[in-house]
Amino acid sequence: MCVGSPTAETWSSSESRPDNEFETDRLRWTALGIVIGLVAAFITLRTMSQFLYGIEPTDASTFAGVSTALFGVAALACYVPATRATRVDPVHPMRAE
């Protein structure tokens, strides 16, 4: 057990969660946020339609493109730190403290 960490947040080596599970949890939250954002966008279509020039308020390709771009950025934001963390020897940060 780590010193100073609550037991609910501490994982023993036999109970450790794979890194992919943490990434999957983060991507699920990202997908939920995108869905909530799409619902909010559809609710405010009438108000925002006066600010749109050259596209329809219900343009499916715009919604799909923006959602895909946001999900891709979020996936990279989850993947890059996770892969860097797996390369670090766990003893090294503990010795630095």
C-alpha positions in Angstrom: 0.0 0.0 0.0 1.2 3.5 -0.7 1.8 5.8 2.2 -0.8 8.5 2.4 -3.2 7.1 -0.1 -6.7 5.9 0.9 -7.2 2.1 0.7 -10.1 2.6 -1.8 -7.7 4.2 -4.3 -4.9 1.8 -3.7 -4.5 -1.3 -5.9 -2.4 -4.3 -5.0 -0.4 -6.0 -7.7 -3.0 -8.9 -7.9 -5.8 -6.4 -8.3 -4.2 -4.0 -10.7 -6.3 -2.7 -13.6 -4.8 -2.9 -17.1 -3.9 0.4 -18.6 -6.4 -0.1 -21.4 -9.2 -0.1 -18.9 -8.2 3.4 -17.7 -8.1 4.6 -21.3 -11.5 3.0 -22.0 -13.0 4.8 -19.0 -11.7 8.1 -20.2 -13.0 7.5 -23.8 -16.4 6.5 -22.4 -16.6 9.9 -20.6 -15.5 11.6 -23.8 -18.2 9.8 -25.8 -20.8 10.8 -23.2 -19.6 14.5 -23.4 -19.9 14.4 -27.2 -23.4 13.0 -27.0 -24.4 15.7 -24.5 -22.9 18.3 -26.7 -24.7 17.1 -29.8 -28.0 17.1 -27.9 -27.3 20.7 -26.7 -26.4 21.7 -30.3 -29.7 20.3 -31.6 -31.6 22.1 -28.9 -30.1 25.4 -29.8 -30.3 25.1 -33.5 -32.9 27.9 -34.0 -30.9 30.4 -32.0 -27.6 29.6 -33.6 -28.9 29.3 -37.2 -28.6 33.1 -37.6 -24.8 32.9 -37.1 -24.2 30.2 -39.7 -23.2 31.2 -43.2 -22.9 28.6 -46.0 -24.1 25.6 -44.1 -27.5 24.3 -42.9 -28.1 24.2 -39.2 -28.7 20.4 -39.4 -25.7 19.6 -41.6 -24.8 16.0 -40.7 -21.3 16.1 -42.1 -20.4 19.1 -39.9 -21.7 17.4 -36.8 -19.9 14.1 -37.7 -16.7 15.9 -38.6 -16.5 17.9 -35.4 -17.5 14.9 -33.2 -14.8 12.7 -34.9 -12.2 15.4 -34.5 -13.0 15.9 -30.8 -13.0 12.2 -30.1 -9.6 11.8 -31.9 -8.0 14.5 -29.9 -9.4 13.0 -26.7 -8.1 9.6 -27.7 -4.6 11.0 -28.2 -4.9 12.9 -24.9 -5.6 9.5 -23.2 -3.2 7.4 -25.2 0.0 9.5 -25.1 0.4 9.9 -21.3 -0.6 6.2 -20.8 2.1 5.0 -23.1 4.7 7.3 -21.6 3.7 6.0 -18.1 4.2 2.4 -19.1 7.8 3.1 -20.2 8.9 4.5 -16.8 10.5 2.1 -14.3 8.2 2.3 -11.2 11.2 2.3 -8.9 12.7 5.4 -10.4 10.0 7.9 -9.3 9.8 6.3 -5.8 13.6 6.8 -5.4 13.3 10.4 -6.4 11.0 11.2 -3.5 
